[in-house]
Amino acid sequence: MVGTALLRADEAGTSLPHRAALGDPTRRRTVVTRAFTGRPARALANGFTDRHGGRAPSGYPALHHLTRPMRTAAAAAGDPERINLWAGTGYRHATAEPADRILARLASRV
């Protein structure tokens, strides 16, 4: 249940714009959206979710494959407004450090 806490870990495969968005203090909300894949998932709100989240079809996996070229190009361009910024509501707790430190800190709170 700590997936979001590990999104900024050194070992995570998270794209650079996704990592930056998770640490961006101007991003203040998450939404449940089907806009990128056709399947509901929680993400940081961005331009794409704001424009298409309310009317996205539930067409997984077709929608996932249709949006892939856009998401790939946006990630390569460093554009967080057109990529899926998956994140749970506790995204503010995600830190940029090795995963073992993150997990040790979480375990010490139990």
N, C-alpha and C positions, 0 to 999 in steps of 0.2 A: 504494500500500500504506500510505497514511497516513490513511485515512478516519477512524478513531477519533480521531486527534490533532487533527482539525479540527472535531470535534463541539461544542466550546465556543468556536470562533472567533466573533468579532463578526459575521461575515457568515453564519454557519450558521443554518439555519432550525429548529434544535433548540428544543424547548419549554423554558420556564423550569424546570419540575420535572426534566426530563431533564438539563439543564445542572447544576442543583444536585446531582443524584444522582451525576453523574460526578465532582464535586469533594468529595463527602461521604466523610470518612475512615472512617465506620462501615460503609460498603459495601465488602466485602472479597472478593467473588467474582463471577465470571461463570459463566453456564450456557449450554448449547446447549438451546434450547427450541423447541417448536412451539406453545406455549400461546396466542400472540397471532394467528398467521397460518396455522397448519397446515403451515408450511414451517420446517425447522430454521434457526435463526439464533442467534448469540451475543449475550447481553444481560447486564446487571447483574441479579443475583438480586433479586427483590422478592416481595411477598406473593402476587401472581398466579402468578408462575413457580413459587414454592414449592408452592402449592396445586394447580396444574393442569398443570405441566410434564411430569410423569411419565405422565399419562394423556391428553394432548391428541391428538386425531386428526390424521392427515396429510390435511387437507381444504382445502388452498389452492386457490383463493382464497376459498372459502365461509367458512371460519373467520375470515379477515381481515375480511370484510364483517360477519360477526356480532359481532365484538368492537369494531368501529369506534365505535359510539355510546358504549360504555363508556370506551374510550380517549380519545375526544374530551372527554367530560364530566370525566374524571379530570384530563386536562391543563389544562382550564379551571379546575378546582378546585385545581390545584397539588398533586395527589395522585400521587406517584411509585410508589405500590404497585399501581396498576391501569393503568399505561401501559407500552408496550414501551420499555425502556431499552437500546436497541441499543448495544453496546460490544464492542470486541475486548479481548484480554487486556492490552494496553498502555494501558488507559483512564486510568491515573494520569498519563500524559504529556500528556493533553489540558489545554490552558490557555486561559483567557479573555483573548484578545487578538486583534488583527487577523491574518487568515490569512497575509498576507505576512511577518509576523514569525515565525510558526510555521514556515512553509516555509523561510525564510532560515536559521533555527536548525537545522532538519533537514538542509538542504543543506550547512551548514558542518561537519557531522559525517561527511560522506561522504569 
